């Protein structure tokens, strides 16, 4: 394994000098959505212009304040851990061209997952799983609709249920549908989500289980 990692490192150094602004990268459990409970290496990229007022990682918005890391060093960080699912998130990760990153991750044996608001003009990269999480603050590009494996909508107030439903007709029939309460509104909105899912069983509840477990 060590030899393979060294060979991969040399290969990527030769092939690409591309860098990406990385706010943080860490190994934990996926806490949300369809892959809840699975070990995952998270790569949080800097840069976002969506502007959710309830965002819990607003420090990710300015890409310029985060270190620019090479594709090689990002993949090397992921390879230090036994899990082989990489989740690229943000910010809004598709503000960057992710073709080389995903190719390098997949070459190293990773499944590549992304969470995106879908607002960017193109979905770059090679993805095993796309979580589409639209926000009211900026309309998504319809190009994301037939690529989404999962729709995850944050419920901050009652009008967000209709917002969530508005996307369903445009998605693939096999797209998984999740409703997730905004953390600070859990006491009020979680019971409403429970009732909504009971009455609309095509939906599932997504909980931020990592916060309940007090892990990153």
C-alpha positions in Angstrom: 0.0 0.0 0.0 2.8 2.4 0.9 4.5 1.8 -2.5 1.2 2.3 -4.3 0.6 5.6 -2.6 4.1 6.8 -3.5 3.6 5.8 -7.1 0.3 7.6 -7.2 1.9 10.7 -5.7 4.6 10.8 -8.3 2.0 10.3 -11.1 -0.2 13.1 -10.0 2.7 15.5 -9.6 3.8 14.9 -13.1 0.3 15.1 -14.6 -1.1 18.2 -12.9 -0.2 21.3 -11.1 -3.8 22.1 -10.4 -4.7 23.4 -6.9 -8.0 23.9 -5.1 -8.8 26.1 -2.0 -9.4 23.7 0.8 -11.0 25.0 4.0 -10.7 21.7 5.8 -10.4 18.0 5.1 -11.2 15.3 7.7 -12.1 11.7 8.2 -15.4 11.0 10.0 -18.8 9.4 9.4 -21.3 10.8 6.9 -24.0 12.3 9.1 -26.7 13.1 6.5 -28.7 11.8 3.6 -28.5 8.4 1.8 -25.0 7.5 3.1 -25.6 8.3 6.8 -23.3 6.3 9.1 -20.7 5.4 6.5 -17.0 6.3 6.9 -16.1 9.2 4.7 -13.2 11.6 4.0 -14.6 15.1 3.6 -13.0 17.7 1.4 -14.5 21.1 2.1 -13.6 23.6 -0.6 -13.7 27.3 -0.2 -15.9 29.6 -2.2 -19.7 30.1 -2.3 -22.0 32.9 -3.6 -25.3 31.4 -2.6 -25.5 33.2 0.7 -27.7 31.1 3.0 -28.3 33.2 6.2 -28.4 30.1 8.3 -25.2 28.5 6.9 -23.1 27.0 9.6 -19.9 27.2 7.6 -19.9 30.9 6.5 -16.1 30.9 6.8 -16.1 28.8 3.6 -17.6 31.5 1.5 -14.4 33.4 0.7 -12.2 31.1 -1.4 -9.2 33.4 -1.2 -8.7 33.0 2.6 -8.1 29.2 2.3 -4.8 27.5 1.4 -4.5 26.3 -2.2 -3.6 22.6 -2.1 -2.5 20.5 -5.0 -4.6 17.6 -6.2 -1.8 15.3 -5.2 -1.7 16.5 -1.6 -5.5 16.3 -1.3 -5.5 12.7 -2.4 -2.6 11.8 -0.2 -4.5 13.2 2.8 -7.4 11.0 1.9 -5.2 7.9 1.5 -4.1 8.1 5.1 -7.4 6.7 6.2 -9.0 3.3 5.5 -12.4 4.5 4.2 -12.7 4.8 0.4 -15.6 7.3 0.1 -14.7 10.9 -0.5 -17.3 13.6 -0.1 -16.5 16.9 -1.8 -18.5 19.8 -0.2 -18.3 23.5 0.5 -19.1 26.2 0.2 -20.3 25.5 -3.3 -17.7 23.0 -4.6 -18.8 23.3 -8.3 -17.5 26.8 -8.4 -14.3 24.9 -9.2 -13.5 22.5 -12.0 -13.4 19.2 -10.2 -12.5 16.9 -13.2 -8.9 16.3 -12.1 -9.7 15.9 -8.4 -12.3 13.3 -9.0 -10.2 11.4 -11.5 -7.3 11.3 -9.1 -9.5 10.1 -6.3 -11.1 7.4 -8.4 -7.7 6.3 -9.6 -6.7 5.9 -6.0 -9.8 3.7 -5.3 -12.3 6.2 -3.9 -15.9 6.5 -4.6 -16.6 10.2 -5.2 -19.7 11.9 -3.7 -20.6 15.6 -3.9 -23.1 17.9 -2.2 -24.0 20.9 -4.3 -26.7 23.6 -4.5 -26.7 23.1 -8.3 -26.3 26.8 -9.0 -23.2 26.5 -11.3 -23.3 26.4 -15.0 -21.7 23.0 -15.3 -21.3 19.8 -13.2 -17.6 19.0 -13.6 -16.0 15.9 -12.3 -16.8 12.2 -12.4 -19.3 11.3 -9.6 -20.5 8.1 -8.1 -23.2 10.1 -6.1 -24.6 13.6 -6.4 -26.5 15.1 -3.6 -28.5 18.1 -4.9 -29.4 20.5 -2.1 -31.1 23.5 -3.6 -31.4 26.8 -1.7 -34.0 29.5 -2.0 -31.4 32.2 -2.2 -30.2 31.3 -5.7 -31.9 29.3 -8.4 -30.2 26.0 -9.4 -29.2 25.4 -13.0 -31.7 22.8 -14.5 -28.7 20.8 -15.8 -28.3 19.3 -12.3 -31.8 17.7 -12.3 -31.2 14.6 -14.3 -27.8 14.0 -12.6 -29.0 14.1 -9.0 -29.0 10.8 -7.1 -30.4 12.5 -4.0 -32.4 15.6 -3.3 -31.9 17.0 0.2 -33.8 20.1 1.1 -33.2 22.0 4.3 -36.5 22.9 6.1 -36.2 26.2 7.9 -39.9 27.2 7.8 -43.2 25.8 6.6 -42.9 27.2 3.1 -39.9 25.0 2.5 -42.0 21.9 2.0 -43.5 23.4 -1.2 -40.1 24.5 -2.3 -38.9 20.9 -1.9 -41.8 19.5 -3.8 -41.3 21.9 -6.7 -38.1 20.0 -7.8 -39.6 16.5 -7.7 -41.2 16.5 -11.2 -37.9 17.3 -12.8 -35.8 14.6 -11.1 -35.2 11.0 -12.1 -37.7 8.5 -10.7 -34.9 6.8 -8.7 -33.7 10.0 -7.0 -33.9 9.7 -3.3 -35.8 12.4 -1.5 -34.8 13.8 1.9 -36.1 16.6 4.2 -33.7 17.8 6.8 -34.4 20.4 9.5 -32.1 23.4 9.8 -30.3 22.6 13.1 -31.3 25.7 15.0 -35.0 25.1 14.1 -35.1 21.4 15.0 -37.4 21.8 18.0 -40.1 23.4 15.9 -39.6 21.9 12.4 -38.6 18.3 13.1 -42.2 17.3 14.3 -43.6 18.9 11.2 -41.2 17.0 9.0 -42.2 13.7 10.8 -45.8 14.4 10.0 -45.0 15.4 6.5 -43.1 12.2 5.7 -45.9 10.1 7.3 -48.3 11.7 4.9 -45.9 11.8 2.0 -43.9 8.5 2.2 -41.9 9.1 -0.9 -39.8 11.4 1.3 -37.4 10.4 4.1 -36.0 12.3 7.0 -32.3 13.2 7.0 -30.9 14.1 10.4 -27.5 15.7 11.1 -26.5 12.6 13.1 -22.9 13.8 13.4 -24.1 16.6 15.6 -26.0 14.2 17.8 -22.8 12.1 18.0 -20.7 15.2 18.6 -18.3 14.3 15.8 -17.1 16.5 12.9 
